[in-house]
Amino acid sequence: MNRSKALPDGFKWWIVASVGLLLVSLLLVLGDIVAAFAYFSQKTSPLWVTLLGVAGALGVGLGFAGLFVLMAVAGWRSHRESKRVEVISPVHEDRRDR
């Protein structure tokens, strides 16, 4: 039986991009946490600390959303593949004699 892949090879760069975005965003969030502790004694934090946190949160959301979409596509393709039926016609005795 010849089965197709759930995710084609062309989707591998989407996985790399999603995981890369997720890792960079987690580093931004970590930097935001460090900066928030550094400016904890002041009444307000600088604008760049807020923007760093927003960029990190958006990146984490987009990274997880990308991975979720990839897994949804893989599940849908796998489900569709499992529903596919291969029909093999029977060989009749009178056809082999000719």
C-alpha positions as CSV (number, residue, x, y, z in Angstrom):
1,M,0.0,0.0,0.0
2,N,1.4,3.4,-1.0
3,R,0.6,6.0,1.6
4,S,1.2,9.7,1.2
5,K,2.8,11.9,3.9
6,A,0.6,13.9,6.2
7,L,2.8,16.9,5.7
8,P,4.6,17.3,2.4
9,D,8.3,18.2,2.3
10,G,7.4,21.8,1.3
11,F,5.8,22.4,4.7
12,K,9.0,21.7,6.6
13,W,10.1,25.3,6.3
14,W,6.8,26.4,7.9
15,I,7.7,24.2,10.9
16,V,11.2,25.8,11.1
17,A,9.7,29.3,10.8
18,S,7.1,28.7,13.5
19,V,9.5,27.2,15.9
20,G,12.1,29.9,15.2
21,L,9.5,32.7,15.7
22,L,8.4,31.0,19.0
23,L,12.0,30.8,20.3
24,V,12.8,34.4,19.3
25,S,9.6,35.6,20.9
26,L,10.3,33.7,24.1
27,L,13.7,35.5,24.2
28,L,11.9,38.8,23.8
29,V,9.6,38.0,26.7
30,L,12.6,37.0,28.8
31,G,14.2,40.3,27.9
32,D,11.0,42.1,28.9
33,I,10.9,40.4,32.2
34,V,14.5,41.3,32.9
35,A,13.9,45.0,31.9
36,A,10.7,45.1,34.0
37,F,12.8,44.1,37.0
38,A,15.4,46.6,36.2
39,Y,12.9,49.4,36.0
40,F,10.8,48.1,38.9
41,S,11.7,51.0,41.3
42,Q,10.5,53.7,38.8
43,K,6.8,54.7,38.6
44,T,6.6,54.0,34.9
45,S,8.6,51.8,32.6
46,P,10.1,53.1,29.4
47,L,8.1,52.6,26.2
48,W,10.6,50.2,24.7
49,V,9.9,47.8,27.6
50,T,6.2,47.8,26.8
51,L,6.8,47.4,23.1
52,L,9.2,44.5,23.8
53,G,6.5,42.8,25.8
54,V,3.9,43.3,23.2
55,A,6.2,42.1,20.4
56,G,7.1,39.0,22.5
57,A,3.4,38.2,23.3
58,L,2.4,38.6,19.6
59,G,5.3,36.4,18.5
60,V,4.5,33.7,20.9
61,G,0.8,33.8,19.8
62,L,1.8,33.6,16.1
63,G,4.3,30.9,16.7
64,F,1.8,28.7,18.5
65,A,-0.9,29.5,15.9
66,G,1.5,28.5,13.1
67,L,2.2,25.2,14.7
68,F,-1.5,24.7,15.4
69,V,-2.4,25.3,11.8
70,L,0.3,22.9,10.7
71,M,-1.0,20.2,13.0
72,A,-4.6,20.8,11.9
73,V,-3.5,20.4,8.2
74,A,-1.6,17.2,9.0
75,G,-4.7,15.8,10.9
76,W,-7.0,16.7,8.1
77,R,-4.8,15.2,5.4
78,S,-4.3,12.0,7.6
79,H,-8.1,11.7,8.1
80,R,-8.7,12.2,4.4
81,E,-6.1,9.6,3.6
82,S,-7.7,7.1,6.0
83,K,-11.0,7.4,4.2
84,R,-9.5,6.7,0.8
85,V,-10.3,3.2,-0.5
86,E,-8.4,1.4,-3.2
87,V,-10.5,-0.8,-5.4
88,I,-8.9,-3.9,-6.9
89,S,-10.9,-5.6,-9.5
90,P,-11.1,-9.4,-9.2
91,V,-9.5,-11.6,-11.8
92,H,-12.0,-14.0,-13.5
93,E,-11.1,-17.5,-14.6
94,D,-12.3,-17.1,-18.1
95,R,-10.1,-14.0,-18.7
96,R,-6.9,-15.9,-17.9
97,D,-7.5,-18.6,-20.4
98,R,-7.5,-16.3,-23.4
